[in-house]
């Protein structure tokens, strides 16, 4: 109907499960990996559940399509059967011809022979039961008994149960404890989030486009996600209605107002049921604001406002502290960088204050200390001046060093020693 108007090859949001339109979301890729692992790894029972319209059937068809030709598949879609009817349905789907005159032990014998022949030819037998939540307790127990058909090495038949969330509740019943213990692979399909919903919608539009694909904006996709809970079937229903409304109003660009109009029509006709979030949003919008509030309500509102202001003050104080810490760190980094650059650019020390002192030429590595001065030398005489070609660079110190005082103290001490011990006693330096 609207395909030519939007340059589409076919309806992109058809409710028929089509593996070509499967969007590889995170949950669907994980579920498909679990399904393949259970089948290829010859695990026990495989249980995959999900909400109505979450894409279980499409996922199952995609998984079965990827199987090789060495797998014999029996797929049961009608599960309103008793134990014997279920056994006959499994045999018919495997290509066997059960008879009403045959007893149940004969049917089991024929099925066992078929499975043994398949294993002898190197083929895998797979039983897939869709809508397994409708099975009776007797039918589920019959399925468990089928899993007992095995060789010394492995099972003769692999069983996968696909159903709605209440299948998990059914398996938790005490009567099915033995079946529950044989479940080795289990996964639950959740709905898509808002980002995945937008990717899902535009993925299907690109798959069905002939030329330049139509694209829904993020606001439109967020509105669709709000009313669909991320369930693919609900997304398809809403998106298909939006395209139909756009075609009726000749709007090639899909707007939010057009999307809301289509959703309102679906909810009015009962095709789409409002979820909890949309229902709460509407109740909030439709509830009139009271003109006068009671004293208790005013006190509660004032308390909430006071708590909100206190919380904002704490957040502001914390931000101020973090800013101050960041400023201090930046200043320390700047000073450290300046100090490093100063050390790299200052010339090295020479002469008397250089360390380690340079050894005199021609004397190896020994360092000769200056001899004490004679008694006749003036007390306040200064040390000999350094050679003119050397440049003395004084290091930066907190207090200056007076060389003349040291020399004076050395001269007085030497004179005192000579007075006590005479000239025959040696004079030692400090």
C-alpha positions in Angstrom: 0.0 0.0 0.0 2.6 2.5 1.0 5.6 0.7 -0.4 5.8 2.7 -3.7 5.3 6.0 -1.8 8.4 5.4 0.4 10.4 3.5 -2.3 10.2 0.2 -0.4 10.5 -3.3 -1.9 8.1 -4.8 0.6 6.6 -4.0 4.0 9.6 -3.8 6.3 7.5 -4.3 9.5 5.5 -7.4 8.6 4.5 -9.5 11.6 5.6 -12.7 9.7 8.9 -14.0 11.2 11.6 -13.5 8.6 15.2 -14.4 9.3 16.4 -11.9 6.6 15.1 -9.0 8.8 16.6 -10.3 12.1 18.4 -7.4 13.7 21.5 -8.7 15.5 21.0 -6.9 18.8 23.0 -7.9 21.9 20.3 -10.1 23.4 19.5 -11.8 20.1 23.2 -12.5 19.4 23.7 -14.0 22.9 20.5 -16.1 22.6 21.6 -17.4 19.1 25.1 -18.3 20.5 23.5 -20.2 23.4 21.3 -22.1 21.0 24.1 -23.0 18.7 26.3 -24.0 21.6 23.6 -26.3 23.0 23.0 -28.0 19.6 26.6 -28.3 18.5 27.9 -29.2 22.0 25.3 -32.0 22.5 24.3 -30.5 25.8 21.2 -31.5 27.8 18.0 -29.6 27.5 18.1 -26.1 25.9 15.5 -23.6 27.3 15.0 -20.2 25.7 12.3 -17.9 26.9 11.1 -14.4 26.1 8.1 -12.1 26.2 5.3 -12.4 23.5 6.7 -11.0 20.3 10.3 -10.8 21.6 11.6 -12.5 18.4 11.9 -16.1 19.7 10.5 -17.7 16.5 12.6 -15.5 14.2 15.6 -16.4 16.3 14.8 -20.1 16.1 14.4 -20.0 12.3 17.7 -18.3 12.0 19.4 -20.9 14.2 17.9 -23.8 12.2 18.9 -22.2 8.9 22.5 -22.2 10.0 22.5 -26.0 10.7 24.3 -28.3 8.3 22.6 -31.1 6.3 23.8 -33.6 8.8 21.0 -32.7 11.3 17.5 -34.2 11.2 15.0 -31.7 12.8 11.6 -32.4 14.2 9.9 -29.1 15.1 6.6 -29.1 17.0 4.6 -25.8 16.9 1.2 -27.2 18.2 1.7 -28.1 21.8 -1.9 -28.6 22.9 -1.2 -32.4 23.0 -1.2 -35.2 25.5 1.8 -37.5 26.0 0.9 -40.0 23.2 -0.1 -37.4 20.7 3.1 -35.6 21.3 5.1 -38.8 20.7 3.2 -39.4 17.5 3.8 -35.8 16.4 7.5 -36.1 16.9 7.6 -39.3 14.8 5.6 -37.8 12.0 7.9 -34.8 11.9 10.9 -37.1 11.7 9.3 -38.8 8.7 8.1 -41.9 10.4 4.6 -43.4 10.1 3.1 -44.3 13.5 -0.2 -46.2 13.5 -3.1 -45.9 15.9 -3.1 -49.7 16.4 0.5 -49.6 17.7 1.0 -49.5 21.4 3.1 -46.9 23.0 6.1 -49.3 23.6 6.1 -50.2 19.9 6.1 -46.5 19.0 9.1 -45.9 21.4 10.9 -48.9 19.8 10.5 -47.6 16.3 11.6 -44.1 17.3 14.7 -45.5 19.1 15.6 -47.6 16.0 15.3 -44.4 13.9 17.6 -42.4 16.2 20.2 -45.2 16.3 20.2 -45.3 12.4 20.7 -41.6 12.3 23.6 -41.8 14.7 25.1 -44.6 12.7 25.0 -42.4 9.6 26.7 -39.6 11.5 23.6 -37.4 11.7 22.3 -35.5 14.7 18.6 -35.7 15.7 17.1 -32.4 17.0 13.7 -32.0 18.6 12.5 -28.4 18.8 9.3 -27.6 20.7 8.0 -24.1 20.2 5.4 -22.6 22.6 6.5 -25.2 25.2 4.7 -23.3 28.0 1.5 -25.0 26.8 2.7 -28.5 27.4 1.0 -30.5 30.1 3.0 -32.1 32.9 2.5 -35.5 31.4 3.8 -34.3 28.0 6.9 -32.7 29.7 7.6 -35.9 31.5 7.3 -37.8 28.2 9.9 -35.5 26.7 12.2 -36.2 29.7 11.8 -39.9 29.0 12.8 -39.3 25.4 16.1 -37.8 26.6 16.9 -41.2 28.1 17.4 -42.6 24.6 21.2 -42.6 24.5 24.3 -44.6 23.7 27.3 -45.3 25.9 28.9 -42.1 24.6 26.1 -39.5 24.1 22.4 -38.7 23.7 20.6 -39.9 20.6 18.3 -36.9 20.5 18.9 -33.2 21.4 15.9 -31.3 22.8 15.2 -27.5 22.8 12.3 -25.9 24.6 11.2 -22.4 23.4 8.4 -20.6 25.2 7.1 -17.6 27.1 8.4 -16.6 30.6 5.8 -18.8 32.3 7.7 -21.8 31.0 10.3 -21.1 33.6 7.6 -21.1 36.3 6.3 -24.4 34.9 9.8 -26.0 35.1 10.1 -24.9 38.8 7.3 -27.2 39.9 8.4 -30.1 42.1 7.0 -32.7 39.7 9.5 -31.6 37.0 12.7 -31.6 39.2 14.3 -34.4 37.1 13.7 -32.5 33.9 14.9 -29.2 35.5 18.2 -30.9 36.5 18.9 -31.8 32.9 18.7 -28.2 31.6 22.2 -27.2 30.7 21.6 -24.1 28.5 19.1 -21.5 29.5 18.6 -17.9 28.2 15.8 -15.3 28.5 15.2 -12.7 25.8 14.8 -9.2 27.2 13.4 -6.2 25.3 15.5 -3.8 23.3 16.7 -0.6 24.9 16.1 2.8 23.2 19.3 2.8 21.2 18.7 -0.7 20.0 15.1 0.2 19.1 16.3 3.0 16.8 18.9 0.7 15.2 16.2 -2.1 14.8 13.7 0.2 13.1 16.3 1.8 10.7 17.8 -1.7 10.0 14.5 -3.0 8.7 13.9 0.2 6.7 17.3 -0.3 5.0 16.7 -3.9 4.2 13.4 -3.1 2.4 14.6 0.1 0.7 15.0 0.2 -3.1 16.9 3.5 -3.3 17.9 5.9 -0.6 16.4 4.4 2.6 13.8 6.2 4.7 15.1 6.8 8.3 13.2 7.5 11.5 14.7 10.2 13.7 15.9 9.4 17.2 12.9 11.3 18.8 10.5 9.2 16.8 12.3 6.0 17.8 12.3 7.0 21.4 8.6 7.5 21.3 8.1 4.1 19.7 10.3 2.5 22.4 8.3 4.2 25.2 5.1 2.6 23.9 6.5 -0.8 22.9 8.8 -1.6 25.8 11.4 -2.6 23.2 9.4 -5.7 22.1 10.0 -6.3 18.4 6.4 -7.2 17.6 5.0 -4.1 19.2 7.7 -2.0 17.4 6.6 -3.5 14.1 2.9 -2.8 14.8 3.7 0.9 15.7 6.1 1.5 12.9 3.8 0.0 10.3 0.9 2.2 11.5 3.2 5.2 11.3 4.1 4.5 7.7 0.4 4.0 6.9 -0.5 7.4 8.5 2.3 9.1 6.7 1.2 7.7 3.4 -2.4 8.9 4.1 -1.2 12.4 4.9 1.5 12.3 2.2 4.3 13.0 4.6 7.6 11.5 3.4 9.4 12.7 6.6 8.1 11.0 9.7 7.5 13.5 12.6 6.9 13.0 16.3 3.4 14.4 16.0 2.5 11.9 13.3 4.0 9.0 15.4 1.9 10.1 18.4 -1.2 10.3 16.3 -0.7 6.7 15.1 0.0 5.4 18.6 -3.2 7.1 19.9 -5.2 5.4 17.2 -3.7 2.0 18.0 -4.5 2.4 21.7 -8.0 3.7 21.0 -8.9 0.7 18.8 -7.3 -1.7 21.3 -4.6 -3.0 19.0 -2.0 -1.7 21.4 -2.4 -1.7 25.1 -0.8 1.2 27.2 2.1 0.0 29.3 2.7 1.0 32.9 5.0 3.9 31.9 2.7 5.5 29.4 -0.3 5.0 31.8 1.6 6.7 34.6 2.6 9.5 32.3 -1.0 10.1 31.2 -2.3 10.0 34.8 0.3 12.6 35.8 -0.6 14.9 32.9 -4.4 14.5 33.5 -4.3 15.0 37.3 -5.2 18.6 38.0 -2.8 20.5 40.3 -4.6 21.4 43.6 -5.1 25.1 44.0 -4.7 25.1 47.8 -2.5 22.6 49.6 -3.0 21.5 53.2 -0.5 22.3 55.9 1.0 18.9 55.9 1.5 19.0 52.2 3.1 22.4 52.4 5.4 21.1 55.2 6.4 18.1 53.1 7.1 20.3 50.1 9.2 22.7 52.2 11.1 19.8 53.7 11.9 18.4 50.3 13.0 21.8 49.0 15.2 22.3 52.1 16.8 18.9 51.5 17.3 19.6 47.9 19.0 22.9 48.7 21.3 21.3 51.3 22.2 18.6 48.7 23.0 21.3 46.1 25.1 23.1 48.7 27.1 20.0 49.5 27.7 19.3 45.8 28.8 22.9 45.3 31.2 22.7 48.2 32.7 19.5 46.9 33.2 21.0 43.5 34.9 24.0 45.1 37.3 21.7 47.0 38.1 19.7 43.9 38.8 22.9 42.0 41.1 24.1 44.8 43.0 20.8 44.8 43.4 21.0 41.1 44.8 24.6 41.4 47.3 23.5 44.0 48.4 20.6 41.9 48.8 22.8 38.8 50.9 25.4 40.8 53.2 22.7 42.2 53.7 21.3 38.8 54.5 24.8 37.5 57.1 25.4 40.2 58.7 22.0 39.7 58.9 22.7 36.0 60.6 26.1 36.6 63.1 24.5 39.0 64.0 21.8 36.6 64.5 24.4 33.8 66.7 26.6 36.1 69.0 23.6 37.0 69.3 22.8 33.3 70.3 26.4 32.3 72.6 27.4 35.2 76.4 26.9 34.6 78.3 24.4 36.7 80.2 25.6 39.8 84.0 26.1 39.5 86.9 27.0 41.7 86.7 26.8 45.5 83.0 26.0 45.7 82.8 23.4 43.0 82.2 19.8 44.2 83.9 17.5 43.9 87.0 19.7 43.8 89.3 19.3 40.9 92.7 17.7 41.8 95.8 19.7 41.2 97.7 19.0 38.0 100.5 16.6 38.3 99.5 15.2 41.7 97.2 12.3 40.7 93.9 12.2 42.5 95.1 13.3 46.0 93.8 16.5 47.5 96.3 18.6 49.6 94.9 20.6 52.4 96.3 24.1 53.1 99.1 24.2 55.7 98.6 26.3 58.9 99.9 29.9 58.6 103.0 31.1 60.4 102.7 32.9 63.7 104.2 36.1 62.2 101.4 36.2 59.6 98.7 38.8 60.4 95.6 37.3 62.0 93.1 38.9 59.7 95.0 38.1 56.5 92.7 36.9 53.7 93.2 33.6 51.8 95.1 33.8 48.5 93.0 35.0 45.6 91.9 32.4 43.1 93.6 32.3 39.7 92.2 35.1 37.4 91.1 32.6 34.8 88.7 30.9 37.2 85.2 32.2 37.8 83.8 31.7 41.3 80.0 31.1 41.3 78.6 31.4 44.8 75.9 28.9 45.4 72.6 30.1 46.7 72.4 29.7 50.5 70.2 30.9 53.2 73.0 32.6 55.1 76.4 33.8 53.8 79.6 32.1 54.6 82.4 34.3 55.9 85.8 32.8 55.0 87.8 35.4 57.0 86.3 34.3 60.3 87.4 30.7 59.7 90.9 31.7 58.9 91.0 33.9 62.0 89.8 31.1 64.2 92.4 28.8 62.8 95.2 31.3 63.4 94.3 31.9 67.0 94.1 28.3 67.8 97.5 27.6 66.2 99.1 30.4 68.3 97.4 29.0 71.5 99.0 25.6 70.7 102.4 27.0 70.2 102.2 28.9 73.5 101.3 25.7 75.4 103.6 23.2 73.7 106.3 25.3 72.1 107.8 25.1 68.7 108.8 21.4 69.1 105.2 20.2 69.3 103.4 19.5 66.1 100.5 21.6 65.0 97.4 19.8 64.0 94.6 21.1 61.9 91.0 20.7 62.8 
